[in-house]
Amino acid sequence: MNVLVINCGSSSLKYQLINADSEEVLAKGLCERIGIDGGMHTYQGGGEKTKTEVDMPNHTKAVQLVLDALTDPKAGVIGSLSEIDAVGHRIVHGGERFSDSVLIDDEVISAIEECNDLAPLHNPANLIGVRSCRDLMPDVPMVAVFDTAFHQTMPPKAYLYGIPYEYYRKYKVRRYGFHGTSHEYVSARTAQFLGKDIKDMKIIVCHLGNGASISAVKYGKCVDTSMGMTPLEGLIMGTRSGDLDPAILEFISRKEDLTIAQMLGILNKKSGVLGLSDGVSSDFRDLAQAAQDGNAQASTALETYAYRVAKYIGAYVAAMDGVDAITFTAGVGENNISARAEICSYLTYLGTKIDDEKNNIRGEERVISSDGSKVTLLVIPTDEEMSIARQTVEKVSGR
Ligand code: ADP
């Protein structure tokens, strides 16, 4: 079964065509600057990567380009559209309604629309992708896979904020958590890789990318996660602040004469390690280089980042009353050897021992703790697209 995985943003569309039986990625690509001048389509189908400048006035045009590229007699990977058996859509927010992926119909589309308020930048864009695919492939089954779904097993004590309950009752203000597809995939793979049953394990997954979140997965179910009602809460990220005293918003906005929207722009786009390093970079490779070259602020940013991750790990050990495995994933988690070493340096109280030699890897599945470590430390590369493809097959075939 071939599954087209679509991740549709407000002005971009990422996609992969996956043979779900062999789990081979047949083709992948990216449409950028949809609805803006200077559109660009990057495509790779077996051979060389190609970049084509092409204007895409709307998402339907972008999806049409993708389908044309996939069926192109030269660079395409399928003979006709009938070889696309299903489409899996990444949807950011499923609110409390969706605790699992779901086959898309009119009723599901309306229910996703009802969650737009909770993710105004993402959900409407995701839905445009759904509608465009429907227009062009009306008979192909489609599945919605939610970033929030895996975290719906959190108990109220983990998802409620300490504010008047009426805001939860009226507006569903609560923790939802994100990167759920990754946390689900990586926790399942951690157990599988160790040859254990996930139902017997307490796992902490550290998804450390540009956006970053941690989750506590107890016996296969998420019991807590660091992102909140929006992806702004929790860890210090590339450009997002993570946790902070909410009174800071009012204080800075008064001092600098900024609106709430401007303040949120700063917390989302100008904070994190970018802000902490005084503007050096949001990219951890640049920061490591700058720190090595003697930039003290870059070193402080990296230290602050690792310290926050370690504190969350401690919190989740408490949440689960123990931990069997701590897994690192995503750009920084998979590739940043020194960040992993620094985070683990806070965990010796757990009887955790990182093996520097085993830790000296990038982007491959491996145990990085030494044999005597009481907690197993691992690197497991995440694969959100493959996870979406698998979940799509499950729902389409009614499993
Ligand atoms: P996104 O949230 O955008 O998907 P990624 O998971 O791709 O983010 O992670 C991006 C981050 O991963 C960047 O900060 C980058 O510096 C970091 N990263 C990627 N490769 C390496 C590497 N080889 N060494 C250190 N950091 C890396």
Boltz pocket constraint, residues with backbone or C-beta under 6 A from the ligand:
constraints:
  - pocket:
      binder: B
      contacts: [[A, 208], [A, 209], [A, 210], [A, 211], [A, 238], [A, 282], [A, 283], [A, 284], [A, 285], [A, 286], [A, 330], [A, 331], [A, 332], [A, 335], [A, 336], [A, 337], [A, 362]]
      max_distance: 6.0
